[in-house]
Amino acid sequence: MTAEETLDEPPTEESTDETTDRDQSHLTDVEDGAGCTEIWEHLSDRRENDADEE
């Protein structure tokens, strides 16, 4: 969200393209509605597993 956008305004085509172009594959196992803590734990666990495999 840019400084010009507010939560009440629908996303513009530009901001929608911005979010769809990002690689979000690292979040596929995170449940919808997860908060910051759950996402952090998921990413931390994933990093640990990747380090163990090396």
C-alpha positions in Angstrom: 0.0 0.0 0.0 1.4 3.4 -0.9 1.1 6.6 1.1 -1.6 7.8 -1.3 -3.8 4.8 -0.8 -6.1 4.2 2.2 -7.8 1.1 3.5 -11.1 2.4 2.2 -10.0 2.7 -1.4 -9.9 -0.3 -3.7 -6.4 -1.2 -4.9 -5.4 0.4 -8.1 -4.2 -1.7 -11.1 -0.6 -0.6 -10.4 -0.7 -1.8 -6.7 -2.4 -5.1 -7.6 0.3 -5.9 -10.2 2.9 -5.0 -7.6 1.7 -7.7 -5.2 1.1 -10.4 -7.8 4.6 -10.1 -9.2 6.2 -11.0 -5.9 7.3 -14.5 -5.3 5.1 -15.7 -2.4 5.9 -19.4 -2.6 7.7 -19.3 0.8 4.2 -18.6 2.3 2.3 -21.5 0.8 2.2 -23.5 4.0 1.0 -20.5 6.1 -2.7 -20.5 6.9 -4.9 -17.6 5.7 -5.2 -15.1 8.5 -1.9 -15.9 10.2 -0.3 -13.1 12.1 3.2 -11.8 12.2 4.3 -14.3 14.9 3.0 -17.3 12.9 4.6 -16.2 9.7 7.9 -15.5 11.5 7.8 -19.0 13.1 7.1 -20.6 9.8 10.0 -18.8 8.1 12.3 -19.5 11.0 11.5 -23.2 10.9 11.9 -23.3 7.1 15.4 -21.8 7.5 16.4 -24.3 10.1 15.2 -27.2 7.9 17.1 -25.8 4.9 20.3 -25.4 7.1 19.9 -29.0 8.3 19.7 -30.3 4.8 23.0 -28.7 3.8 
